[in-house]
């Protein structure tokens, strides 16, 4: 990729997993990657336990808001990472897709959300390594 890669994280409510993934990628990549997140059925607010879990590692996602999946945004993305939205996530020819099997943090205690957060961090770091190598 010669341009700044665009990554879209998708989940159903866009309130937990996808917001944590977006927070991690922004934190780890800085401005080298364009980061987006959306949901097929967005919640009214971000999961407060996910916010707390991310705050524990120095990442503030309180300014983010769940957003509905927009076909233009998905179409303009280079990598689309889905997290539990199943068939509701659209397929765009020529895009790189990843489907991350992750537990849903909704309704979970902070101990469980921390494990999900750390799992997401590892996956985001691996994705960033791949994007960096592809640009190199």
C-alpha positions in Angstrom: 0.0 0.0 0.0 1.4 3.4 -1.0 -1.2 5.4 0.8 -2.0 5.5 4.5 -4.0 2.3 5.1 -7.6 2.6 6.2 -8.9 0.0 8.7 -12.5 -0.4 9.7 -13.4 -2.3 12.8 -17.0 -3.6 12.8 -19.2 -5.2 15.5 -22.9 -5.2 16.2 -23.2 -2.4 18.7 -19.9 -0.5 18.1 -19.8 0.0 21.8 -17.1 -2.4 23.0 -14.8 -4.6 20.9 -14.6 -2.4 17.8 -14.1 0.7 20.0 -11.3 -0.9 21.9 -9.7 -2.1 18.7 -9.9 1.4 17.2 -8.4 2.8 20.4 -5.5 0.4 20.3 -4.8 1.0 16.7 -4.8 4.8 17.1 -2.5 4.4 20.1 -0.1 2.0 18.4 0.0 3.4 14.9 -0.4 7.1 15.5 -1.3 8.9 12.3 0.2 6.2 10.1 -3.2 4.4 9.7 -6.6 5.8 9.2 -8.9 4.2 11.8 -12.6 3.8 11.7 -15.2 1.8 13.6 -18.9 1.2 13.1 -21.7 -1.2 14.0 -24.6 -2.8 12.3 -26.9 -1.9 15.2 -25.1 0.8 17.2 -25.8 1.3 20.9 -26.5 4.7 22.3 -23.2 4.9 24.1 -19.9 3.1 24.5 -19.8 0.3 27.1 -18.5 2.1 30.3 -16.6 -1.0 31.4 -14.7 -1.0 28.1 -13.9 2.7 28.7 -12.6 1.8 32.2 -10.5 -1.1 30.9 -8.9 1.1 28.2 -8.3 3.9 30.7 -6.3 1.4 32.8 -3.8 1.1 29.9 -3.7 4.9 29.3 -6.1 5.0 26.3 -9.1 7.3 26.4 -12.0 6.3 24.2 -14.6 8.5 25.9 -14.7 10.8 22.9 -15.8 8.0 20.6 -19.5 7.3 19.9 -21.2 4.3 18.4 -21.8 4.8 14.6 -23.9 3.0 12.1 -22.1 1.2 9.4 -21.9 3.3 6.3 -21.4 1.6 2.9 -19.1 4.4 1.7 -16.9 4.1 4.7 -16.6 0.3 4.3 -16.0 0.7 0.6 -13.2 3.2 1.2 -11.5 0.9 3.7 -8.5 -1.3 2.9 -9.0 -3.7 5.7 -12.3 -4.6 7.3 -12.2 -6.4 10.7 -15.4 -7.9 11.8 -16.0 -8.9 15.4 -19.2 -10.9 15.8 -21.5 -9.2 13.3 -21.8 -12.3 11.2 -23.9 -12.0 8.0 -24.9 -8.4 8.9 -21.4 -7.2 7.8 -21.3 -6.4 4.1 -18.8 -7.8 1.7 -17.0 -5.6 -0.7 -15.0 -7.2 -3.5 -11.2 -6.5 -3.4 -11.1 -5.7 0.4 -9.1 -7.6 2.9 -11.3 -9.1 5.5 -10.5 -10.5 8.9 -13.1 -12.0 11.3 -11.9 -11.9 14.9 -13.6 -14.4 17.2 -13.8 -12.4 20.4 -16.1 -12.6 23.4 -18.6 -9.8 23.7 -17.8 -7.5 26.6 -21.4 -6.4 27.0 -22.6 -7.1 30.5 -19.2 -8.6 31.5 -17.3 -7.7 34.7 -14.0 -5.7 34.3 -11.9 -8.8 34.8 -13.4 -10.4 31.6 -13.2 -7.1 29.7 -9.5 -6.8 30.6 -8.9 -10.2 29.0 -10.8 -9.2 25.8 -8.9 -5.8 25.8 -5.5 -7.6 26.0 -6.5 -10.1 23.3 -7.6 -7.3 21.0 -4.2 -5.5 21.6 -2.3 -8.5 20.4 -4.4 -8.8 17.3 -4.2 -5.1 16.5 -0.4 -5.2 17.0 -0.1 -8.1 14.6 -2.3 -6.3 12.1 -0.2 -3.2 12.3 3.0 -5.2 11.8 1.4 -6.6 8.6 0.3 -3.2 7.4 3.7 -1.8 8.1 5.4 -4.6 6.2 3.0 -4.1 3.2 3.9 -0.5 3.0 7.7 -1.1 3.3 
